[in-house]
Amino acid sequence: MTNFEILKQRDDEYIIHSYGRFPIAIDHGKNATCYDLDGNKYIDFTSGIGVNSLGFCDDGWVSAVCSQLSRLQHVSNLYYTSPCVGVAEMLVKMTGMKKVFFSNSGAESNEGAIKAARKYSFTKYGKNRHKIISLKNSFHGRTVTTLAATGQDVFHNYYFPFTEGFVYAEANNIADVKSKLDSSVCAVIIELIQGEGGVLPLDKSFVSELSMLCAEKDVLLIADEVQTGIGRTGTLYAYQQFDILPDILTSAKGLAGGLPFGCILFGEKTQDVFAPGDHATTFGGNPVCSAGAKEVLSRLTPGFLSEVKKKGGYITDRLKKMPHVKGVAGLGLMLGIELGSIPAAEVVQNGLKNGVILLTAKQKLRLLPPLTITYEELDSGLNALEKTLAEM
């Protein structure tokens, strides 16, 4: 048996099968290049579903995390720590938001945002103004409440009763939003690019109208930037390319470069919503994760972010010349590839044989490479993808 087969046998015996895993076991890597247990080389176009923002084992990130590990790994939020305060200050100054709450994941961030929106409205208007409008085809997490917020019927099964109070409007249809925005609505939650829904950017005009509508009605606008944040689209957060400032913003994935870390950013209206005891999490603001996040944020300079956009354009130009490619959507290094009749899942499977790791988003291929990917790694991965498509 190969090393992979031995590991898979143990996995089958001890781990619940709630994941559809691909048939490789990653052993080690550097930047966008990694190797499996049997020594096969791959170019990673997934960054752990957008988590490894600086790639595998970035030297600066490893140094920052290890340095903090040797000082303090955890104390809880009953006490102050410098790394937690430091990353909060960076986020506020880089975004124009006012305050931060730290969480551990994107779903947790969205849960907290939902709670904050409902408390804001309850305090000002009473308990009957609690509904939240979500967009059809959206994805906001795997908890019972964030599944309820997700605007896809396929996720609304098995786990009844789901949390009540969510209604769904058509993306890019302001008239549909208006028809559902009655006196019972306290917030609207959007992804500026619907990631799991197929890498579909919202129309800028729709987002602008929605922002003005929410401000007019004192309905909070929540931007779910779990996947689009931390430089992924070529700006720190995607909202900065849509000329809006949300009332609440959620973030996670690439924030700490590979460690479980998320946050909720609160704007002018919402910064004082939570009082002591209203919301908490044991691991939020963990010093080691905070140290990783500080290193990630320190690297996202204007020049670095400009290079993310440039790399996205380079990939798009290459993709459009490849077999079966019908279109490319997205921003920066968050790209969805529309194919012809060939299934995206089969492209992912066959891509592994040619040394490239890919994702899907519904019927599309999805690319989320590390922001630090080199052009040499890009060319190697794109050549493997082109070879894969040519063989199908």
C-alpha positions as a Python dict, from the first residue, in 0.01 Angstrom:
ca = {
    (1, 'M'): (0, 0, 0),
    (2, 'T'): (111, 359, -66),
    (3, 'N'): (152, 607, 218),
    (4, 'F'): (-172, 770, 106),
    (5, 'E'): (-365, 442, 109),
    (6, 'I'): (-248, 368, 463),
    (7, 'L'): (-354, 714, 582),
    (8, 'K'): (-690, 692, 404),
    (9, 'Q'): (-760, 359, 570),
    (10, 'R'): (-704, 518, 912),
    (11, 'D'): (-914, 820, 815),
    (12, 'D'): (-1201, 590, 713),
    (13, 'E'): (-1180, 416, 1050),
    (14, 'Y'): (-1164, 718, 1281),
    (15, 'I'): (-1312, 1027, 1112),
    (16, 'I'): (-1680, 1094, 1036),
    (17, 'H'): (-1743, 1105, 663),
    (18, 'S'): (-1896, 1451, 640),
    (19, 'Y'): (-1641, 1562, 378),
    (20, 'G'): (-1604, 1448, 20),
    (21, 'R'): (-1225, 1436, 21),
    (22, 'F'): (-1007, 1427, -289),
    (23, 'P'): (-760, 1136, -314),
    (24, 'I'): (-439, 1306, -201),
    (25, 'A'): (-283, 1371, 141),
    (26, 'I'): (-82, 1693, 156),
    (27, 'D'): (237, 1656, 358),
    (28, 'H'): (428, 1986, 325),
    (29, 'G'): (451, 2297, 112),
    (30, 'K'): (598, 2641, 48),
    (31, 'N'): (401, 2933, -96),
    (32, 'A'): (174, 2782, -367),
    (33, 'T'): (372, 2461, -412),
    (34, 'C'): (306, 2151, -206),
    (35, 'Y'): (383, 1778, -196),
    (36, 'D'): (179, 1477, -94),
    (37, 'L'): (284, 1187, 129),
    (38, 'D'): (420, 998, -170),
    (39, 'G'): (631, 1290, -296),
    (40, 'N'): (409, 1411, -583),
    (41, 'K'): (423, 1785, -650),
    (42, 'Y'): (121, 2016, -691),
    (43, 'I'): (46, 2383, -753),
    (44, 'D'): (-224, 2490, -511),
    (45, 'F'): (-491, 2716, -664),
    (46, 'T'): (-713, 2688, -354),
    (47, 'S'): (-513, 2820, -53),
    (48, 'G'): (-724, 2601, 173),
    (49, 'I'): (-1047, 2761, 37),
    (50, 'G'): (-902, 3109, 64),
    (51, 'V'): (-738, 3065, 406),
    (52, 'N'): (-363, 3050, 332),
    (53, 'S'): (-345, 3410, 216),
    (54, 'L'): (37, 3411, 227),
    (55, 'G'): (65, 3055, 99),
    (56, 'F'): (223, 2761, 279),
    (57, 'C'): (470, 2835, 558),
    (58, 'D'): (556, 3196, 472),
    (59, 'D'): (878, 3286, 655),
    (60, 'G'): (750, 3610, 809),
    (61, 'W'): (423, 3451, 916),
    (62, 'V'): (597, 3148, 1070),
    (63, 'S'): (834, 3376, 1261),
    (64, 'A'): (549, 3592, 1395),
    (65, 'V'): (340, 3294, 1505),
    (66, 'C'): (631, 3100, 1661),
    (67, 'S'): (754, 3407, 1844),
    (68, 'Q'): (411, 3455, 2001),
    (69, 'L'): (382, 3084, 2081),
    (70, 'S'): (696, 3107, 2291),
    (71, 'R'): (545, 3394, 2495),
    (72, 'L'): (174, 3321, 2545),
    (73, 'Q'): (-74, 3095, 2367),
    (74, 'H'): (-404, 3179, 2542),
    (75, 'V'): (-544, 3368, 2841),
    (76, 'S'): (-915, 3427, 2753),
    (77, 'N'): (-1093, 3756, 2696),
    (78, 'L'): (-1116, 3822, 3070),
    (79, 'Y'): (-773, 3982, 3031),
    (80, 'Y'): (-598, 4215, 2786),
    (81, 'T'): (-325, 4109, 2541),
    (82, 'S'): (-113, 4323, 2310),
    (83, 'P'): (-156, 4106, 1996),
    (84, 'C'): (-537, 4124, 2019),
    (85, 'V'): (-541, 4502, 2063),
    (86, 'G'): (-277, 4544, 1793),
    (87, 'V'): (-469, 4360, 1522),
    (88, 'A'): (-791, 4538, 1619),
    (89, 'E'): (-620, 4875, 1578),
    (90, 'M'): (-487, 4773, 1237),
    (91, 'L'): (-829, 4659, 1115),
    (92, 'V'): (-1006, 4974, 1231),
    (93, 'K'): (-747, 5207, 1078),
    (94, 'M'): (-737, 5013, 749),
    (95, 'T'): (-1115, 4998, 702),
    (96, 'G'): (-1274, 5310, 847),
    (97, 'M'): (-1490, 5095, 1074),
    (98, 'K'): (-1502, 5170, 1448),
    (99, 'K'): (-1477, 4859, 1664),
    (100, 'V'): (-1397, 4487, 1636),
    (101, 'F'): (-1525, 4166, 1791),
    (102, 'F'): (-1302, 3861, 1739),
    (103, 'S'): (-1440, 3516, 1656),
    (104, 'N'): (-1299, 3188, 1525),
    (105, 'S'): (-1467, 3137, 1187),
    (106, 'G'): (-1682, 3291, 919),
    (107, 'A'): (-2002, 3124, 1036),
    (108, 'E'): (-1936, 3246, 1389),
    (109, 'S'): (-1876, 3599, 1261),
    (110, 'N'): (-2206, 3590, 1073),
    (111, 'E'): (-2387, 3456, 1381),
    (112, 'G'): (-2252, 3749, 1580),
    (113, 'A'): (-2350, 3997, 1310),
    (114, 'I'): (-2706, 3861, 1309),
    (115, 'K'): (-2726, 3894, 1687),
    (116, 'A'): (-2589, 4250, 1673),
    (117, 'A'): (-2837, 4355, 1402),
    (118, 'R'): (-3130, 4219, 1599),
    (119, 'K'): (-3017, 4381, 1923),
    (120, 'Y'): (-2963, 4717, 1748),
    (121, 'S'): (-3318, 4707, 1615),
    (122, 'F'): (-3472, 4571, 1935),
    (123, 'T'): (-3316, 4852, 2138),
    (124, 'K'): (-3444, 5122, 1901),
    (125, 'Y'): (-3771, 4980, 1770),
    (126, 'G'): (-3882, 4684, 1983),
    (127, 'K'): (-3894, 4308, 1937),
    (128, 'N'): (-4106, 4284, 1619),
    (129, 'R'): (-3839, 4436, 1390),
    (130, 'H'): (-3614, 4131, 1360),
    (131, 'K'): (-3621, 3992, 1006),
    (132, 'I'): (-3311, 3984, 789),
    (133, 'I'): (-3313, 3988, 409),
    (134, 'S'): (-3057, 3758, 246),
    (135, 'L'): (-2997, 3717, -127),
    (136, 'K'): (-3093, 3407, -318),
    (137, 'N'): (-2792, 3193, -408),
    (138, 'S'): (-2597, 3323, -107),
    (139, 'F'): (-2396, 3122, 144),
    (140, 'H'): (-2335, 3237, 501),
    (141, 'G'): (-2223, 2930, 699),
    (142, 'R'): (-2300, 2584, 834),
    (143, 'T'): (-2457, 2653, 1174),
    (144, 'V'): (-2834, 2622, 1200),
    (145, 'T'): (-2881, 3000, 1195),
    (146, 'T'): (-2634, 3075, 914),
    (147, 'L'): (-2784, 2792, 710),
    (148, 'A'): (-3120, 2966, 755),
    (149, 'A'): (-2957, 3289, 634),
    (150, 'T'): (-2820, 3109, 328),
    (151, 'G'): (-3039, 3169, 24),
    (152, 'Q'): (-3014, 2821, -129),
    (153, 'D'): (-3292, 2563, -82),
    (154, 'V'): (-3043, 2276, -100),
    (155, 'F'): (-2912, 2374, 245),
    (156, 'H'): (-3258, 2396, 401),
    (157, 'N'): (-3303, 2031, 487),
    (158, 'Y'): (-3260, 1778, 771),
    (159, 'Y'): (-3196, 2022, 1056),
    (160, 'F'): (-3546, 2146, 1129),
    (161, 'P'): (-3654, 2372, 1282),
    (162, 'F'): (-3423, 2629, 1127),
    (163, 'T'): (-3389, 2969, 1291),
    (164, 'E'): (-3678, 3187, 1182),
    (165, 'G'): (-3668, 3546, 1061),
    (166, 'F'): (-3496, 3526, 721),
    (167, 'V'): (-3644, 3623, 384),
    (168, 'Y'): (-3476, 3597, 46),
    (169, 'A'): (-3456, 3848, -240),
    (170, 'E'): (-3317, 3820, -592),
    (171, 'A'): (-2959, 3939, -627),
    (172, 'N'): (-2924, 4254, -841),
    (173, 'N'): (-3301, 4316, -822),
    (174, 'I'): (-3359, 4624, -609),
    (175, 'A'): (-3735, 4610, -673),
    (176, 'D'): (-3749, 4264, -517),
    (177, 'V'): (-3554, 4385, -215),
    (178, 'K'): (-3792, 4681, -176),
    (179, 'S'): (-4094, 4450, -193),
    (180, 'K'): (-3961, 4255, 106),
    (181, 'L'): (-3822, 4546, 306),
    (182, 'D'): (-4117, 4613, 535),
    (183, 'S'): (-4134, 4738, 894),
    (184, 'S'): (-4032, 4396, 1029),
    (185, 'V'): (-3685, 4403, 866),
    (186, 'C'): (-3379, 4504, 1068),
    (187, 'A'): (-3095, 4418, 827),
    (188, 'V'): (-2985, 4301, 484),
    (189, 'I'): (-2689, 4065, 453),
    (190, 'I'): (-2495, 4034, 126),
    (191, 'E'): (-2183, 3880, -23),
    (192, 'L'): (-2035, 4129, -269),
    (193, 'I'): (-1924, 3825, -468),
    (194, 'Q'): (-2134, 3515, -410),
    (195, 'G'): (-1856, 3262, -363),
    (196, 'E'): (-2011, 2921, -301),
    (197, 'G'): (-2298, 3030, -526),
    (198, 'G'): (-2074, 3036, -832),
    (199, 'V'): (-1833, 3333, -796),
    (200, 'L'): (-2093, 3589, -900),
    (201, 'P'): (-2012, 3957, -833),
    (202, 'L'): (-2308, 4179, -746),
    (203, 'D'): (-2379, 4473, -979),
    (204, 'K'): (-2221, 4791, -848),
    (205, 'S'): (-2539, 4990, -917),
    (206, 'F'): (-2746, 4739, -715),
    (207, 'V'): (-2509, 4759, -419),
    (208, 'S'): (-2512, 5139, -431),
    (209, 'E'): (-2894, 5155, -438),
    (210, 'L'): (-2918, 4896, -164),
    (211, 'S'): (-2678, 5090, 59),
    (212, 'M'): (-2879, 5411, 17),
    (213, 'L'): (-3207, 5227, 76),
    (214, 'C'): (-3079, 5072, 398),
    (215, 'A'): (-2951, 5407, 524),
    (216, 'E'): (-3287, 5569, 448),
    (217, 'K'): (-3481, 5302, 639),
    (218, 'D'): (-3226, 5260, 923),
    (219, 'V'): (-3191, 4898, 815),
    (220, 'L'): (-2840, 4770, 877),
    (221, 'L'): (-2630, 4660, 580),
    (222, 'I'): (-2414, 4358, 667),
    (223, 'A'): (-2132, 4271, 428),
    (224, 'D'): (-2029, 3906, 454),
    (225, 'E'): (-1665, 3930, 343),
    (226, 'V'): (-1553, 3596, 482),
    (227, 'Q'): (-1427, 3487, 138),
    (228, 'T'): (-1382, 3824, -37),
    (229, 'G'): (-1177, 3986, 241),
    (230, 'I'): (-809, 4019, 329),
    (231, 'G'): (-684, 4126, -12),
    (232, 'R'): (-854, 3845, -203),
    (233, 'T'): (-1018, 4076, -458),
    (234, 'G'): (-731, 4326, -484),
    (235, 'T'): (-844, 4557, -203),
    (236, 'L'): (-839, 4482, 169),
    (237, 'Y'): (-1215, 4420, 151),
    (238, 'A'): (-1432, 4403, -159),
    (239, 'Y'): (-1670, 4677, -36),
    (240, 'Q'): (-1388, 4923, -108),
    (241, 'Q'): (-1444, 4856, -480),
    (242, 'F'): (-1819, 4917, -448),
    (243, 'D'): (-1797, 5264, -290),
    (244, 'I'): (-1999, 5179, 20),
    (245, 'L'): (-1928, 5146, 392),
    (246, 'P'): (-2133, 4870, 555),
    (247, 'D'): (-2277, 4899, 905),
    (248, 'I'): (-2136, 4557, 994),
    (249, 'L'): (-1868, 4354, 814),
    (250, 'T'): (-1777, 3991, 878),
    (251, 'S'): (-1436, 3843, 805),
    (252, 'A'): (-1242, 3520, 856),
    (253, 'K'): (-1064, 3274, 619),
    (254, 'G'): (-742, 3452, 513),
    (255, 'L'): (-729, 3689, 811),
    (256, 'A'): (-473, 3492, 1014),
    (257, 'G'): (-304, 3320, 719),
    (258, 'G'): (-402, 2965, 816),
    (259, 'L'): (-508, 2983, 1179),
    (260, 'P'): (-877, 2979, 1287),
    (261, 'F'): (-956, 3347, 1331),
    (262, 'G'): (-1244, 3571, 1235),
    (263, 'C'): (-1391, 3905, 1327),
    (264, 'I'): (-1694, 4130, 1310),
    (265, 'L'): (-1623, 4493, 1226),
    (266, 'F'): (-1876, 4748, 1348),
    (267, 'G'): (-1942, 5090, 1197),
    (268, 'E'): (-2063, 5419, 1344),
    (269, 'K'): (-2420, 5302, 1409),
    (270, 'T'): (-2336, 4966, 1555),
    (271, 'Q'): (-2013, 5011, 1752),
    (272, 'D'): (-2189, 5024, 2090),
    (273, 'V'): (-2450, 4751, 2035),
    (274, 'F'): (-2281, 4481, 2241),
    (275, 'A'): (-2242, 4537, 2616),
    (276, 'P'): (-2055, 4306, 2856),
    (277, 'G'): (-2228, 3969, 2860),
    (278, 'D'): (-2412, 4015, 2528),
    (279, 'H'): (-2173, 3808, 2318),
    (280, 'A'): (-1857, 3609, 2378),
    (281, 'T'): (-1634, 3327, 2258),
    (282, 'T'): (-1357, 3146, 2443),
    (283, 'F'): (-1091, 3156, 2174),
    (284, 'G'): (-1170, 3491, 2009),
    (285, 'G'): (-870, 3723, 1983),
    (286, 'N'): (-632, 3441, 2070),
    (287, 'P'): (-276, 3584, 2093),
    (288, 'V'): (-120, 3336, 1849),
    (289, 'C'): (-393, 3385, 1587),
    (290, 'S'): (-370, 3761, 1642),
    (291, 'A'): (4, 3751, 1576),
    (292, 'G'): (-61, 3567, 1249),
    (293, 'A'): (-325, 3823, 1152),
    (294, 'K'): (-96, 4116, 1230),
    (295, 'E'): (165, 3971, 995),
    (296, 'V'): (-92, 3916, 718),
    (297, 'L'): (-234, 4269, 748),
    (298, 'S'): (114, 4425, 755),
    (299, 'R'): (185, 4269, 415),
    (300, 'L'): (-126, 4405, 242),
    (301, 'T'): (33, 4727, 120),
    (302, 'P'): (-106, 4921, -179),
    (303, 'G'): (169, 4775, -397),
    (304, 'F'): (94, 4421, -282),
    (305, 'L'): (-280, 4464, -348),
    (306, 'S'): (-211, 4613, -690),
    (307, 'E'): (-12, 4301, -771),
    (308, 'V'): (-309, 4083, -668),
    (309, 'K'): (-522, 4262, -930),
    (310, 'K'): (-245, 4224, -1187),
    (311, 'K'): (-216, 3851, -1120),
    (312, 'G'): (-594, 3815, -1152),
    (313, 'G'): (-580, 3980, -1494),
    (314, 'Y'): (-292, 3758, -1599),
    (315, 'I'): (-482, 3442, -1500),
    (316, 'T'): (-800, 3561, -1672),
    (317, 'D'): (-616, 3630, -2000),
    (318, 'R'): (-465, 3281, -1993),
    (319, 'L'): (-794, 3113, -1902),
    (320, 'K'): (-990, 3270, -2186),
    (321, 'K'): (-764, 3095, -2439),
    (322, 'M'): (-810, 2748, -2287),
    (323, 'P'): (-1033, 2467, -2419),
    (324, 'H'): (-1392, 2451, -2284),
    (325, 'V'): (-1369, 2791, -2109),
    (326, 'K'): (-1683, 2996, -2182),
    (327, 'G'): (-1626, 3282, -1940),
    (328, 'V'): (-1437, 3404, -1633),
    (329, 'A'): (-1592, 3607, -1348),
    (330, 'G'): (-1464, 3752, -1024),
    (331, 'L'): (-1217, 4005, -891),
    (332, 'G'): (-847, 3979, -813),
    (333, 'L'): (-754, 3627, -712),
    (334, 'M'): (-1113, 3509, -663),
    (335, 'L'): (-1215, 3371, -1002),
    (336, 'G'): (-1491, 3145, -1132),
    (337, 'I'): (-1453, 2965, -1463),
    (338, 'E'): (-1762, 2882, -1666),
    (339, 'L'): (-1713, 2563, -1865),
    (340, 'G'): (-1898, 2403, -2151),
    (341, 'S'): (-2051, 2061, -2107),
    (342, 'I'): (-1770, 1908, -1901),
    (343, 'P'): (-1836, 1876, -1525),
    (344, 'A'): (-1618, 2099, -1305),
    (345, 'A'): (-1577, 1820, -1048),
    (346, 'E'): (-1417, 1597, -1313),
    (347, 'V'): (-1174, 1875, -1404),
    (348, 'V'): (-1070, 1895, -1038),
    (349, 'Q'): (-1017, 1519, -1021),
    (350, 'N'): (-818, 1507, -1346),
    (351, 'G'): (-624, 1818, -1249),
    (352, 'L'): (-473, 1634, -954),
    (353, 'K'): (-317, 1384, -1196),
    (354, 'N'): (-149, 1676, -1374),
    (355, 'G'): (-31, 1844, -1054),
    (356, 'V'): (-280, 2125, -993),
    (357, 'I'): (-525, 2160, -703),
    (358, 'L'): (-857, 2329, -793),
    (359, 'L'): (-1198, 2402, -643),
    (360, 'T'): (-1555, 2407, -768),
    (361, 'A'): (-1840, 2651, -708),
    (362, 'K'): (-2160, 2489, -828),
    (363, 'Q'): (-2101, 2418, -1200),
    (364, 'K'): (-1790, 2637, -1220),
    (365, 'L'): (-1424, 2587, -1149),
    (366, 'R'): (-1310, 2822, -872),
    (367, 'L'): (-959, 2957, -824),
    (368, 'L'): (-844, 3104, -491),
    (369, 'P'): (-463, 3086, -512),
    (370, 'P'): (-242, 3233, -239),
    (371, 'L'): (-203, 3609, -276),
    (372, 'T'): (174, 3553, -278),
    (373, 'I'): (174, 3304, -567),
    (374, 'T'): (466, 3370, -801),
    (375, 'Y'): (433, 3400, -1178),
    (376, 'E'): (643, 3086, -1212),
    (377, 'E'): (392, 2899, -994),
    (378, 'L'): (104, 3058, -1184),
    (379, 'D'): (244, 2942, -1517),
    (380, 'S'): (306, 2591, -1385),
    (381, 'G'): (-48, 2562, -1248),
    (382, 'L'): (-212, 2717, -1553),
    (383, 'N'): (-16, 2487, -1785),
    (384, 'A'): (-140, 2189, -1583),
    (385, 'L'): (-498, 2320, -1598),
    (386, 'E'): (-477, 2378, -1972),
    (387, 'K'): (-340, 2025, -2022),
    (388, 'T'): (-625, 1888, -1810),
    (389, 'L'): (-890, 2072, -2012),
    (390, 'A'): (-732, 1968, -2342),
    (391, 'E'): (-751, 1603, -2238),
    (392, 'M'): (-1128, 1620, -2170),
}
